[in-house]
């Protein structure tokens, strides 16, 4: 599933909503979120954050 945002979203905004494996999040933004459901049997999802402005993938 891909979620598109109309503007850039800072990681700090999602830090209170989602639990990240990494304790230190990058001080950057993203405008697209890809949720990979292929490994749902372990109840863990892979979530990719993309910034088309910065051309970055997290």
PyMOL Python script that loads the backbone (N, CA, C, O; Angstrom):
from pymol import cmd

cmd.read_pdbstr("""\
ATOM      1  N   UNK A   1       0.854  -1.157   0.000  1.00  0.00           N
ATOM      2  CA  UNK A   1       0.000   0.000   0.000  1.00  0.00           C
ATOM      3  C   UNK A   1       0.906   1.227   0.000  1.00  0.00           C
ATOM      4  O   UNK A   1       1.895   1.278   0.731  1.00  0.00           O
ATOM      5  N   UNK A   2       0.568   2.198  -0.811  1.00  0.00           N
ATOM      6  CA  UNK A   2       1.314   3.446  -0.873  1.00  0.00           C
ATOM      7  C   UNK A   2       0.411   4.590  -0.445  1.00  0.00           C
ATOM      8  O   UNK A   2      -0.717   4.719  -0.921  1.00  0.00           O
ATOM      9  N   UNK A   3       0.918   5.417   0.455  1.00  0.00           N
ATOM     10  CA  UNK A   3       0.189   6.597   0.912  1.00  0.00           C
ATOM     11  C   UNK A   3       0.960   7.815   0.425  1.00  0.00           C
ATOM     12  O   UNK A   3       2.149   7.964   0.708  1.00  0.00           O
ATOM     13  N   UNK A   4       0.281   8.674  -0.303  1.00  0.00           N
ATOM     14  CA  UNK A   4       0.884   9.898  -0.808  1.00  0.00           C
ATOM     15  C   UNK A   4       0.421  11.075   0.050  1.00  0.00           C
ATOM     16  O   UNK A   4      -0.765  11.197   0.354  1.00  0.00           O
ATOM     17  N   UNK A   5       1.344  11.927   0.433  1.00  0.00           N
ATOM     18  CA  UNK A   5       1.036  13.132   1.192  1.00  0.00           C
ATOM     19  C   UNK A   5       1.174  14.334   0.262  1.00  0.00           C
ATOM     20  O   UNK A   5       2.033  14.344  -0.620  1.00  0.00           O
ATOM     21  N   UNK A   6       0.342  15.331   0.453  1.00  0.00           N
ATOM     22  CA  UNK A   6       0.377  16.503  -0.422  1.00  0.00           C
ATOM     23  C   UNK A   6       1.591  17.377  -0.165  1.00  0.00           C
ATOM     24  O   UNK A   6       1.990  18.154  -1.033  1.00  0.00           O
ATOM     25  N   UNK A   7       2.178  17.262   1.003  1.00  0.00           N
ATOM     26  CA  UNK A   7       3.372  18.035   1.340  1.00  0.00           C
ATOM     27  C   UNK A   7       4.361  17.159   2.072  1.00  0.00           C
ATOM     28  O   UNK A   7       4.095  15.985   2.333  1.00  0.00           O
ATOM     29  N   UNK A   8       5.501  17.733   2.402  1.00  0.00           N
ATOM     30  CA  UNK A   8       6.529  17.003   3.141  1.00  0.00           C
ATOM     31  C   UNK A   8       6.124  16.877   4.612  1.00  0.00           C
ATOM     32  O   UNK A   8       5.666  17.843   5.223  1.00  0.00           O
ATOM     33  N   UNK A   9       6.297  15.676   5.175  1.00  0.00           N
ATOM     34  CA  UNK A   9       5.953  15.390   6.568  1.00  0.00           C
ATOM     35  C   UNK A   9       7.246  15.108   7.329  1.00  0.00           C
ATOM     36  O   UNK A   9       8.033  14.268   6.894  1.00  0.00           O
ATOM     37  N   UNK A  10       7.486  15.784   8.447  1.00  0.00           N
ATOM     38  CA  UNK A  10       8.703  15.503   9.219  1.00  0.00           C
ATOM     39  C   UNK A  10       8.585  14.177   9.980  1.00  0.00           C
ATOM     40  O   UNK A  10       7.506  13.812  10.448  1.00  0.00           O
ATOM     41  N   UNK A  11       9.703  13.469  10.096  1.00  0.00           N
ATOM     42  CA  UNK A  11       9.709  12.217  10.854  1.00  0.00           C
ATOM     43  C   UNK A  11       9.262  12.441  12.287  1.00  0.00           C
ATOM     44  O   UNK A  11       8.619  11.572  12.876  1.00  0.00           O
ATOM     45  N   UNK A  12       9.587  13.581  12.849  1.00  0.00           N
ATOM     46  CA  UNK A  12       9.225  13.849  14.242  1.00  0.00           C
ATOM     47  C   UNK A  12       7.710  13.831  14.445  1.00  0.00           C
ATOM     48  O   UNK A  12       7.246  13.555  15.552  1.00  0.00           O
ATOM     49  N   UNK A  13       6.940  14.118  13.413  1.00  0.00           N
ATOM     50  CA  UNK A  13       5.477  14.083  13.518  1.00  0.00           C
ATOM     51  C   UNK A  13       4.981  12.646  13.671  1.00  0.00           C
ATOM     52  O   UNK A  13       3.958  12.418  14.317  1.00  0.00           O
ATOM     53  N   UNK A  14       5.683  11.679  13.093  1.00  0.00           N
ATOM     54  CA  UNK A  14       5.273  10.280  13.174  1.00  0.00           C
ATOM     55  C   UNK A  14       5.889   9.560  14.360  1.00  0.00           C
ATOM     56  O   UNK A  14       5.490   8.437  14.671  1.00  0.00           O
ATOM     57  N   UNK A  15       6.842  10.175  15.021  1.00  0.00           N
ATOM     58  CA  UNK A  15       7.511   9.547  16.151  1.00  0.00           C
ATOM     59  C   UNK A  15       6.549   9.255  17.292  1.00  0.00           C
ATOM     60  O   UNK A  15       6.755   8.291  18.029  1.00  0.00           O
ATOM     61  N   UNK A  16       5.514  10.053  17.457  1.00  0.00           N
ATOM     62  CA  UNK A  16       4.550   9.825  18.537  1.00  0.00           C
ATOM     63  C   UNK A  16       3.448   8.850  18.131  1.00  0.00           C
ATOM     64  O   UNK A  16       2.725   8.342  18.988  1.00  0.00           O
ATOM     65  N   UNK A  17       3.315   8.585  16.838  1.00  0.00           N
ATOM     66  CA  UNK A  17       2.252   7.708  16.343  1.00  0.00           C
ATOM     67  C   UNK A  17       2.746   6.278  16.173  1.00  0.00           C
ATOM     68  O   UNK A  17       2.072   5.333  16.581  1.00  0.00           O
ATOM     69  N   UNK A  18       3.924   6.118  15.570  1.00  0.00           N
ATOM     70  CA  UNK A  18       4.471   4.801  15.268  1.00  0.00           C
ATOM     71  C   UNK A  18       5.671   4.504  16.145  1.00  0.00           C
ATOM     72  O   UNK A  18       6.335   5.414  16.640  1.00  0.00           O
ATOM     73  N   UNK A  19       5.941   3.221  16.331  1.00  0.00           N
ATOM     74  CA  UNK A  19       7.098   2.786  17.088  1.00  0.00           C
ATOM     75  C   UNK A  19       8.183   2.392  16.088  1.00  0.00           C
ATOM     76  O   UNK A  19       7.997   1.460  15.306  1.00  0.00           O
ATOM     77  N   UNK A  20       9.297   3.086  16.110  1.00  0.00           N
ATOM     78  CA  UNK A  20      10.394   2.827  15.192  1.00  0.00           C
ATOM     79  C   UNK A  20      11.433   1.939  15.853  1.00  0.00           C
ATOM     80  O   UNK A  20      11.663   2.030  17.059  1.00  0.00           O
ATOM     81  N   UNK A  21      12.062   1.075  15.056  1.00  0.00           N
ATOM     82  CA  UNK A  21      13.128   0.216  15.571  1.00  0.00           C
ATOM     83  C   UNK A  21      14.352   1.049  15.927  1.00  0.00           C
ATOM     84  O   UNK A  21      15.016   0.785  16.929  1.00  0.00           O
ATOM     85  N   UNK A  22      14.650   2.050  15.112  1.00  0.00           N
ATOM     86  CA  UNK A  22      15.769   2.948  15.396  1.00  0.00           C
ATOM     87  C   UNK A  22      15.323   4.009  16.386  1.00  0.00           C
ATOM     88  O   UNK A  22      14.244   4.586  16.252  1.00  0.00           O
ATOM     89  N   UNK A  23      16.148   4.255  17.365  1.00  0.00           N
ATOM     90  CA  UNK A  23      15.817   5.267  18.367  1.00  0.00           C
ATOM     91  C   UNK A  23      16.107   6.678  17.864  1.00  0.00           C
ATOM     92  O   UNK A  23      15.447   7.635  18.270  1.00  0.00           O
ATOM     93  N   UNK A  24      17.097   6.805  16.979  1.00  0.00           N
ATOM     94  CA  UNK A  24      17.441   8.108  16.425  1.00  0.00           C
ATOM     95  C   UNK A  24      16.896   8.205  15.009  1.00  0.00           C
ATOM     96  O   UNK A  24      17.332   7.481  14.113  1.00  0.00           O
ATOM     97  N   UNK A  25      15.954   9.095  14.818  1.00  0.00           N
ATOM     98  CA  UNK A  25      15.340   9.274  13.506  1.00  0.00           C
ATOM     99  C   UNK A  25      16.031  10.400  12.762  1.00  0.00           C
ATOM    100  O   UNK A  25      16.529  11.345  13.374  1.00  0.00           O
ATOM    101  N   UNK A  26      16.062  10.296  11.428  1.00  0.00           N
ATOM    102  CA  UNK A  26      16.682  11.378  10.660  1.00  0.00           C
ATOM    103  C   UNK A  26      15.883  12.667  10.771  1.00  0.00           C
ATOM    104  O   UNK A  26      14.659  12.645  10.906  1.00  0.00           O
ATOM    105  N   UNK A  27      16.576  13.769  10.712  1.00  0.00           N
ATOM    106  CA  UNK A  27      15.929  15.080  10.787  1.00  0.00           C
ATOM    107  C   UNK A  27      15.573  15.521   9.371  1.00  0.00           C
ATOM    108  O   UNK A  27      16.089  16.518   8.867  1.00  0.00           O
ATOM    109  N   UNK A  28      14.698  14.776   8.754  1.00  0.00           N
ATOM    110  CA  UNK A  28      14.314  15.063   7.374  1.00  0.00           C
ATOM    111  C   UNK A  28      12.815  14.847   7.217  1.00  0.00           C
ATOM    112  O   UNK A  28      12.112  14.578   8.190  1.00  0.00           O
ATOM    113  N   UNK A  29      12.344  14.963   6.012  1.00  0.00           N
ATOM    114  CA  UNK A  29      10.914  14.830   5.741  1.00  0.00           C
ATOM    115  C   UNK A  29      10.681  13.773   4.661  1.00  0.00           C
ATOM    116  O   UNK A  29      11.612  13.324   3.993  1.00  0.00           O
ATOM    117  N   UNK A  30       9.423  13.394   4.513  1.00  0.00           N
ATOM    118  CA  UNK A  30       9.033  12.450   3.462  1.00  0.00           C
ATOM    119  C   UNK A  30       7.671  12.857   2.939  1.00  0.00           C
ATOM    120  O   UNK A  30       6.939  13.586   3.607  1.00  0.00           O
ATOM    121  N   UNK A  31       7.326  12.390   1.749  1.00  0.00           N
ATOM    122  CA  UNK A  31       6.010  12.697   1.185  1.00  0.00           C
ATOM    123  C   UNK A  31       5.298  11.452   0.661  1.00  0.00           C
ATOM    124  O   UNK A  31       4.239  11.543   0.040  1.00  0.00           O
ATOM    125  N   UNK A  32       5.897  10.287   0.921  1.00  0.00           N
ATOM    126  CA  UNK A  32       5.292   9.039   0.476  1.00  0.00           C
ATOM    127  C   UNK A  32       5.651   7.946   1.472  1.00  0.00           C
ATOM    128  O   UNK A  32       6.780   7.889   1.957  1.00  0.00           O
ATOM    129  N   UNK A  33       4.695   7.082   1.775  1.00  0.00           N
ATOM    130  CA  UNK A  33       4.900   5.971   2.689  1.00  0.00           C
ATOM    131  C   UNK A  33       4.466   4.695   1.996  1.00  0.00           C
ATOM    132  O   UNK A  33       3.341   4.617   1.500  1.00  0.00           O
ATOM    133  N   UNK A  34       5.332   3.696   1.950  1.00  0.00           N
ATOM    134  CA  UNK A  34       4.994   2.404   1.358  1.00  0.00           C
ATOM    135  C   UNK A  34       4.965   1.375   2.475  1.00  0.00           C
ATOM    136  O   UNK A  34       5.947   1.209   3.200  1.00  0.00           O
ATOM    137  N   UNK A  35       3.839   0.685   2.614  1.00  0.00           N
ATOM    138  CA  UNK A  35       3.685  -0.345   3.646  1.00  0.00           C
ATOM    139  C   UNK A  35       3.693  -1.698   2.958  1.00  0.00           C
ATOM    140  O   UNK A  35       2.864  -1.975   2.091  1.00  0.00           O
ATOM    141  N   UNK A  36       4.644  -2.539   3.357  1.00  0.00           N
ATOM    142  CA  UNK A  36       4.804  -3.869   2.771  1.00  0.00           C
ATOM    143  C   UNK A  36       4.120  -4.893   3.669  1.00  0.00           C
ATOM    144  O   UNK A  36       4.566  -5.147   4.788  1.00  0.00           O
ATOM    145  N   UNK A  37       3.042  -5.471   3.172  1.00  0.00           N
ATOM    146  CA  UNK A  37       2.245  -6.442   3.929  1.00  0.00           C
ATOM    147  C   UNK A  37       2.695  -7.881   3.698  1.00  0.00           C
ATOM    148  O   UNK A  37       2.079  -8.798   4.241  1.00  0.00           O
ATOM    149  N   UNK A  38       3.734  -8.110   2.922  1.00  0.00           N
ATOM    150  CA  UNK A  38       4.104  -9.472   2.513  1.00  0.00           C
ATOM    151  C   UNK A  38       4.544 -10.357   3.671  1.00  0.00           C
ATOM    152  O   UNK A  38       4.483 -11.581   3.551  1.00  0.00           O
ATOM    153  N   UNK A  39       4.979  -9.790   4.776  1.00  0.00           N
ATOM    154  CA  UNK A  39       5.431 -10.572   5.921  1.00  0.00           C
ATOM    155  C   UNK A  39       4.477 -10.399   7.099  1.00  0.00           C
ATOM    156  O   UNK A  39       4.914 -10.322   8.248  1.00  0.00           O
ATOM    157  N   UNK A  40       3.189 -10.340   6.821  1.00  0.00           N
ATOM    158  CA  UNK A  40       2.207 -10.066   7.871  1.00  0.00           C
ATOM    159  C   UNK A  40       2.033 -11.223   8.851  1.00  0.00           C
ATOM    160  O   UNK A  40       1.423 -11.041   9.904  1.00  0.00           O
ATOM    161  N   UNK A  41       2.551 -12.404   8.532  1.00  0.00           N
ATOM    162  CA  UNK A  41       2.411 -13.539   9.443  1.00  0.00           C
ATOM    163  C   UNK A  41       3.196 -13.329  10.737  1.00  0.00           C
ATOM    164  O   UNK A  41       2.853 -13.914  11.764  1.00  0.00           O
ATOM    165  N   UNK A  42       4.239 -12.506  10.703  1.00  0.00           N
ATOM    166  CA  UNK A  42       5.020 -12.232  11.905  1.00  0.00           C
ATOM    167  C   UNK A  42       4.496 -11.017  12.664  1.00  0.00           C
ATOM    168  O   UNK A  42       5.050 -10.644  13.698  1.00  0.00           O
ATOM    169  N   UNK A  43       3.445 -10.408  12.161  1.00  0.00           N
ATOM    170  CA  UNK A  43       2.821  -9.225  12.758  1.00  0.00           C
ATOM    171  C   UNK A  43       3.750  -8.012  12.753  1.00  0.00           C
ATOM    172  O   UNK A  43       3.552  -7.068  13.517  1.00  0.00           O
ATOM    173  N   UNK A  44       4.751  -8.045  11.901  1.00  0.00           N
ATOM    174  CA  UNK A  44       5.630  -6.902  11.714  1.00  0.00           C
ATOM    175  C   UNK A  44       5.533  -6.451  10.271  1.00  0.00           C
ATOM    176  O   UNK A  44       5.596  -7.265   9.349  1.00  0.00           O
ATOM    177  N   UNK A  45       5.381  -5.169  10.082  1.00  0.00           N
ATOM    178  CA  UNK A  45       5.279  -4.610   8.745  1.00  0.00           C
ATOM    179  C   UNK A  45       6.555  -3.854   8.413  1.00  0.00           C
ATOM    180  O   UNK A  45       7.181  -3.255   9.287  1.00  0.00           O
ATOM    181  N   UNK A  46       6.926  -3.886   7.160  1.00  0.00           N
ATOM    182  CA  UNK A  46       8.032  -3.056   6.685  1.00  0.00           C
ATOM    183  C   UNK A  46       7.411  -1.788   6.113  1.00  0.00           C
ATOM    184  O   UNK A  46       6.512  -1.846   5.274  1.00  0.00           O
ATOM    185  N   UNK A  47       7.898  -0.651   6.574  1.00  0.00           N
ATOM    186  CA  UNK A  47       7.389   0.634   6.102  1.00  0.00           C
ATOM    187  C   UNK A  47       8.567   1.406   5.526  1.00  0.00           C
ATOM    188  O   UNK A  47       9.599   1.575   6.177  1.00  0.00           O
ATOM    189  N   UNK A  48       8.395   1.868   4.303  1.00  0.00           N
ATOM    190  CA  UNK A  48       9.426   2.649   3.617  1.00  0.00           C
ATOM    191  C   UNK A  48       8.936   4.084   3.494  1.00  0.00           C
ATOM    192  O   UNK A  48       7.781   4.331   3.147  1.00  0.00           O
ATOM    193  N   UNK A  49       9.815   5.012   3.780  1.00  0.00           N
ATOM    194  CA  UNK A  49       9.502   6.434   3.684  1.00  0.00           C
ATOM    195  C   UNK A  49      10.315   7.014   2.539  1.00  0.00           C
ATOM    196  O   UNK A  49      11.529   6.826   2.469  1.00  0.00           O
ATOM    197  N   UNK A  50       9.647   7.710   1.654  1.00  0.00           N
ATOM    198  CA  UNK A  50      10.297   8.257   0.467  1.00  0.00           C
ATOM    199  C   UNK A  50      10.109   9.764   0.434  1.00  0.00           C
ATOM    200  O   UNK A  50       9.023  10.283   0.691  1.00  0.00           O
ATOM    201  N   UNK A  51      11.181  10.440   0.116  1.00  0.00           N
ATOM    202  CA  UNK A  51      11.122  11.878  -0.114  1.00  0.00           C
ATOM    203  C   UNK A  51      11.514  12.121  -1.559  1.00  0.00           C
ATOM    204  O   UNK A  51      12.682  11.975  -1.920  1.00  0.00           O
ATOM    205  N   UNK A  52      10.561  12.486  -2.378  1.00  0.00           N
ATOM    206  CA  UNK A  52      10.875  12.759  -3.774  1.00  0.00           C
ATOM    207  C   UNK A  52      11.653  14.063  -3.908  1.00  0.00           C
ATOM    208  O   UNK A  52      12.422  14.229  -4.854  1.00  0.00           O
ATOM    209  N   UNK A  53      11.461  14.997  -2.963  1.00  0.00           N
ATOM    210  CA  UNK A  53      12.215  16.251  -2.994  1.00  0.00           C
ATOM    211  C   UNK A  53      13.692  16.019  -2.717  1.00  0.00           C
ATOM    212  O   UNK A  53      14.550  16.591  -3.391  1.00  0.00           O
ATOM    213  N   UNK A  54      13.995  15.175  -1.720  1.00  0.00           N
ATOM    214  CA  UNK A  54      15.381  14.882  -1.349  1.00  0.00           C
ATOM    215  C   UNK A  54      15.943  13.669  -2.078  1.00  0.00           C
ATOM    216  O   UNK A  54      17.129  13.362  -1.956  1.00  0.00           O
ATOM    217  N   UNK A  55      15.099  12.983  -2.831  1.00  0.00           N
ATOM    218  CA  UNK A  55      15.450  11.736  -3.510  1.00  0.00           C
ATOM    219  C   UNK A  55      16.060  10.747  -2.519  1.00  0.00           C
ATOM    220  O   UNK A  55      17.156  10.226  -2.728  1.00  0.00           O
ATOM    221  N   UNK A  56      15.312  10.500  -1.424  1.00  0.00           N
ATOM    222  CA  UNK A  56      15.781   9.638  -0.353  1.00  0.00           C
ATOM    223  C   UNK A  56      14.782   8.532  -0.076  1.00  0.00           C
ATOM    224  O   UNK A  56      13.580   8.698  -0.283  1.00  0.00           O
ATOM    225  N   UNK A  57      15.293   7.396   0.398  1.00  0.00           N
ATOM    226  CA  UNK A  57      14.479   6.259   0.825  1.00  0.00           C
ATOM    227  C   UNK A  57      14.947   5.850   2.209  1.00  0.00           C
ATOM    228  O   UNK A  57      16.137   5.630   2.433  1.00  0.00           O
ATOM    229  N   UNK A  58      13.999   5.749   3.139  1.00  0.00           N
ATOM    230  CA  UNK A  58      14.307   5.334   4.512  1.00  0.00           C
ATOM    231  C   UNK A  58      13.486   4.112   4.849  1.00  0.00           C
ATOM    232  O   UNK A  58      13.585   3.589   5.959  1.00  0.00           O
TER     233      UNK A  58
END
""", "prot")
cmd.dss("prot")
cmd.show_as("cartoon", "prot")
cmd.util.cbc("prot")
cmd.orient("prot")
